[in-house]
Amino acid sequence: MSQDNAKDHTGAGPPPLPDGFLDTLHSQFGNKVESGQAIREEHGSSEAHYKSMLPDAVVFAEDTDDVVKLMQLCVEHGVPLIPFGAGTSIEGNAAAVRGGVSLNMTRMDKIVAVHAEDFDCVVQPGVRREELNQHLRDQGLFFPIDPGANATIGGMASTRASGTNAVRYGTMRDAVLSLKVVTPQGKVIRTARRARKSAAGYDLTRLYVGSEGTLGIIVEITLRLHPIPEAISSAVCSFETLDGAVDTVVQSIQCGVPLARVEILDALQMKAVNAWSKMYYREAPTLFFEFHGSESFVAEQVETVKALAQDNGGGEFAWSNLPEERNRLWRARHEAYYAAVNLRKGAIGWATDVCVPMSRLAECIRETHADLEQSAIPATILGHVGDGNFHVVFSIDPDAPEEMEEVAAINQKMVERALAMDGTCTGEHGVGLGKQNSLVAELGDAVEQMRMIKRVFDPQNILNPGKIFAL
């Protein structure tokens, strides 16, 4: 595990389930319960680099009543309960640190309602983002948050997910209008109504968004939707330097260009993308752009950005205007993590991210790139530079513990640099297991306020224990 992990149990392994608990699970939930080794391993790991931490059992919820019954049972017996979506989290967010029950939400996958005239919809937590957009397409609407993986909406809300569209459309914090949540007291609460704004009481919606399943179990989400743009154009542009690419993005935003998507990939990441996705782009610092709007407005945006790119050492724009071309381009970007990891045969990945104010972005990326050049471990830079967020993906030999230590040191230096620039230790991956100490360094005494909220909401500490901070 990362050197930044919180030590939230003795290291002797999680405590066993209470006598008879597993039998009770089977009697109450029947074939919705599975406890075989393979299914437990599937729910004890993710895209993260951490070792597997297995639950004792997995329950596949099919409705809110299942969640309420399981919550009451786990509270009664003091058994940890960990919500689980698609298993694509990066910081060990759904690992069963103390064993217990993994609550798989993927069967709760109904699109409950679409209110096209209000630009919102209501979904269950197991709905996948790609399926939602397929459902919405015929109504001229789309849901813009795209973290890359075909994640569940519940998981995206729990980790406050972001993605390539965040520069224009925001993150899950902006997309979620209301939630239904099952509390540790076994109650089903609604955090807000569907109105676009409210001054009624505490903002519980945004408290639960990003809480990583530590305060309650999300069973329904009301989402803000957007009209599909009249015109969409995507482009790829390579640069002589990373600085030139970053400066183009910063200047575009300063000029008021409403970029829908803008992603940066360094030269090594472009090499990896070409190999993995069978593409033939120049292996140099590169920006992926997407522009949304009317035909004339898109053309105006393009001309402004092209001029800025040319001044910063950018080459020709390679256009992807047909839907299938755009989809291929963005699929390659979304699969960049796998491309980077596979720079080495048999490697495992460690992905980390930070986010800084736009005025410090070029400096932060430049200094991080210099750190990576001093290391023999293959590592790529990519990210959502339109909002100051970028990632580093390390390709690590799993049989070389010294590499894990070296990456931990580089990661820590990245975080310290971002905090010194008044940024954050994580722009979108969440805290999970890996950035608990960094959260304290970032927010100080505010973390104790978070602990107090956790103790009030979940006094027995059964909901996803060991995540965000150790109590």
WOTALIN-V557237 format. One line per field, one symbol per residue. burial: # if it has 16 or more other ideal C-beta (glycine too) atoms within 10 Angstrom, else .. Layout:
BEGIN
burial: ???
END
This chain:
BEGIN
burial: ##.###.#.....#..#...##..#...#..####...##.#########..##########.#.######.###.#.############################.##....#.....##########.###.##....#########.###################.###.##########...#..##...........#######################..#..########..############...#.################.##...#############....#..##..##.##..###..#..#.....#..##.######.#####...##########.#.###.##..##..#....####################......##.###.###.##.###.#.##################.#....#..#...#..##..#########..
END
